[in-house]
Amino acid sequence: MAKKTKDARVQVILECTEHKTSGMPGTSRYITTKNRKNTTGRLELKKYNPILKKVTVHREIK
């Protein structure tokens, strides 16, 4: 059997940075996983925002 250790992979929520400043209602959020050992800082990815209808930068929120 495999050893039970603390998982390196954790779920994180990514939220759009441009949506907050646009003043439009709603939010664009994505859920993904990251490896805690390899990526210690906040994750930042370009994802599609369906409300703004364009690709924007999404940052990890706590």
Protein Blocks (a to p, Z undefined) as FASTA:
>chain_A
ZZddddfbdcdddddfklmmnopgcjddddddddfklmmbccddddddfklopacddddd
ZZ
